[in-house]
């Protein structure tokens, strides 16, 4: 593709991002889902020798005594506890199983574009858009601070919101968007 066509295509794409309309992004629904690289604690009260704190492998499974490999990625802690309870009933009388997510390592956000250190960053606690930009080292020399794009995967596909960084910092009444696992901040 020649340079003129590429420039026109880029201008059209960026024009679609230039809206200043306030948009509300959907909040994630339901309980946290266990992901790869998370660490889970499985406690079996009637059989403490079966209790373990284990990392979730890249294939989404954990290994437990008597049960072997168990698929855990994508399940809530309660769903996993119920499944393990059901499987353990064959070897433990009336098992009581608790699952605690000890480390959330799978939850990541992405900060890309004109920032000092673009990349994937872990979500720890209540991370907002300004903090996410700080994790990425702040804006690059040619960043468009007034047109930062927050992209969130919603139930009906990608949702987009333009974030005006300067307005957020200047206006005390501004609501700073919270980052959710899987969100992407794009700085043009």
C-alpha positions as CSV (number, residue, x, y, z in Angstrom):
1,X,0.0,0.0,0.0
2,X,1.5,3.4,-0.9
3,X,2.1,6.2,1.6
4,X,-0.9,8.4,0.6
5,X,-3.4,5.5,0.9
6,X,-1.9,4.5,4.3
7,X,-2.1,8.1,5.5
8,X,-5.8,8.4,4.5
9,X,-6.7,5.1,6.1
10,X,-4.9,6.1,9.3
11,X,-6.8,9.4,9.3
12,X,-10.1,7.7,8.9
13,X,-9.4,5.3,11.7
14,X,-8.3,8.0,14.1
15,X,-11.3,10.2,13.2
16,X,-13.5,7.5,14.6
17,X,-11.7,7.7,17.9
18,X,-12.1,11.5,18.2
19,X,-15.5,11.6,19.8
20,X,-15.8,13.5,23.0
21,X,-19.1,11.9,23.9
22,X,-19.1,10.5,27.5
23,X,-19.6,6.7,27.2
24,X,-20.1,4.3,30.1
25,X,-18.4,1.0,29.8
26,X,-20.0,-2.1,31.1
27,X,-18.8,-3.5,34.4
28,X,-17.8,-7.2,34.5
29,X,-20.5,-9.5,35.7
30,X,-20.4,-12.2,38.2
31,X,-17.6,-13.6,40.4
32,X,-13.9,-13.6,39.5
33,X,-13.0,-16.5,37.1
34,X,-9.8,-18.4,37.8
35,X,-7.1,-17.8,35.2
36,X,-3.8,-19.3,34.1
37,X,-1.0,-18.4,36.4
38,X,-3.3,-17.7,39.4
39,X,-2.6,-19.5,42.6
40,X,-5.4,-21.3,44.4
41,X,-5.6,-22.9,47.8
42,X,-7.8,-26.0,48.1
43,X,-8.7,-27.0,51.7
44,X,-10.3,-30.3,52.4
45,X,-11.4,-30.2,56.1
46,X,-11.9,-33.9,56.7
47,X,-8.6,-34.8,55.0
48,X,-6.0,-32.1,55.5
49,X,-3.4,-34.2,53.7
50,X,-5.3,-33.5,50.5
51,X,-5.2,-29.7,51.0
52,X,-2.8,-27.8,48.8
53,X,-1.9,-24.3,47.5
54,X,-1.1,-24.7,43.8
55,X,-0.4,-22.6,40.8
56,X,-2.7,-22.9,37.8
57,X,-0.6,-24.2,34.9
58,X,-0.5,-22.7,31.4
59,X,-2.9,-25.4,30.3
60,X,-5.5,-24.2,32.9
61,X,-5.2,-27.2,35.2
62,X,-4.0,-28.0,38.7
63,X,-2.8,-31.3,40.1
64,X,-4.3,-32.6,43.3
65,X,-3.7,-35.8,45.3
66,X,-6.2,-38.6,44.4
67,X,-7.8,-36.5,41.7
68,X,-4.8,-35.9,39.4
69,X,-5.2,-33.0,36.9
70,X,-8.3,-30.9,37.3
71,X,-9.4,-28.1,34.8
72,X,-9.8,-24.9,36.8
73,X,-9.4,-22.0,34.3
74,X,-12.7,-20.2,33.7
75,X,-14.4,-21.4,36.9
76,X,-15.3,-19.4,40.0
77,X,-13.9,-20.4,43.4
78,X,-17.3,-21.7,44.4
79,X,-17.8,-23.7,41.1
80,X,-14.4,-25.3,41.6
81,X,-15.1,-26.1,45.3
82,X,-18.4,-27.8,44.3
83,X,-16.7,-29.8,41.6
84,X,-13.9,-31.0,43.9
85,X,-16.4,-31.9,46.6
86,X,-18.3,-34.0,44.1
87,X,-15.1,-35.8,42.9
88,X,-13.8,-36.4,46.5
89,X,-17.1,-38.0,47.7
90,X,-15.8,-41.3,46.3
91,X,-12.8,-41.3,48.7
92,X,-13.8,-38.9,51.6
93,X,-17.0,-39.1,53.5
94,X,-19.0,-35.9,53.2
95,X,-16.1,-33.7,52.2
96,X,-16.1,-30.0,52.9
97,X,-14.0,-28.2,50.4
98,X,-13.1,-24.5,50.3
99,X,-11.2,-22.8,47.4
100,X,-9.5,-19.5,48.0
101,X,-7.8,-17.6,45.2
102,X,-4.5,-16.6,46.8
103,X,-2.9,-14.8,43.9
104,X,-4.5,-13.2,40.8
105,X,-1.8,-13.3,38.2
106,X,-3.8,-13.9,35.1
107,X,-5.6,-10.5,35.3
108,X,-3.8,-8.1,32.9
109,X,-4.4,-4.8,31.2
110,X,-2.6,-3.5,28.2
111,X,-1.2,0.0,27.7
112,X,-0.1,0.5,24.1
113,X,0.7,3.3,21.7
114,X,2.7,6.5,22.5
115,X,3.7,5.6,26.1
116,X,7.3,5.1,27.4
117,X,6.9,1.4,28.2
118,X,4.0,-0.2,26.2
119,X,3.0,-3.6,27.3
120,X,0.9,-5.9,29.5
121,X,0.6,-5.1,33.2
122,X,-1.0,-7.1,36.1
123,X,-4.2,-5.7,37.6
124,X,-3.7,-5.4,41.4
125,X,-6.6,-3.9,43.4
126,X,-8.5,-0.9,42.1
127,X,-6.4,0.3,39.3
128,X,-7.6,3.4,37.4
129,X,-6.7,4.7,33.9
130,X,-4.2,7.3,35.3
131,X,-2.4,4.7,37.4
132,X,-2.3,2.4,34.3
133,X,-0.6,5.2,32.4
134,X,1.9,5.6,35.2
135,X,2.7,1.9,35.1
136,X,3.6,2.3,31.5
137,X,6.0,5.2,32.3
138,X,3.7,8.0,31.3
139,X,3.2,9.6,27.9
140,X,5.7,9.5,25.1
141,X,6.9,12.7,23.5
142,X,4.2,12.8,20.7
143,X,1.2,11.4,22.7
144,X,-2.2,12.8,22.2
145,X,-3.2,13.2,25.9
146,X,-6.7,14.3,25.1
147,X,-7.7,11.2,23.0
148,X,-6.6,8.2,25.0
149,X,-8.8,5.3,24.0
150,X,-10.0,2.8,26.6
151,X,-11.2,-0.5,25.0
152,X,-13.1,-3.0,27.1
153,X,-14.4,-6.4,26.1
154,X,-18.2,-6.3,26.8
155,X,-21.0,-8.8,26.4
156,X,-21.8,-7.4,22.9
157,X,-18.2,-7.0,21.7
158,X,-15.6,-4.3,22.2
159,X,-16.7,-1.1,23.9
160,X,-14.7,2.1,23.5
161,X,-14.4,5.3,25.5
162,X,-12.3,8.3,24.7
163,X,-10.5,9.5,27.9
164,X,-9.2,13.1,28.0
165,X,-6.3,12.8,30.4
166,X,-5.8,16.6,30.8
167,X,-9.5,17.0,31.7
168,X,-9.3,14.2,34.3
169,X,-6.3,15.8,36.0
170,X,-7.7,19.4,35.8
171,X,-11.3,18.8,36.8
172,X,-11.8,17.5,40.4
173,X,-15.3,16.3,39.5
174,X,-14.1,14.0,36.8
175,X,-14.8,10.3,37.2
176,X,-11.5,8.4,36.5
177,X,-12.3,5.1,34.7
178,X,-11.4,2.0,36.5
179,X,-9.3,-0.6,34.7
180,X,-10.7,-4.1,34.4
181,X,-8.9,-7.3,33.5
182,X,-8.5,-7.4,29.7
183,X,-8.8,-3.7,29.2
184,X,-6.6,-1.9,26.7
185,X,-5.5,1.8,26.9
186,X,-4.4,3.1,23.5
187,X,-2.5,6.4,23.4
188,X,-2.4,7.8,19.9
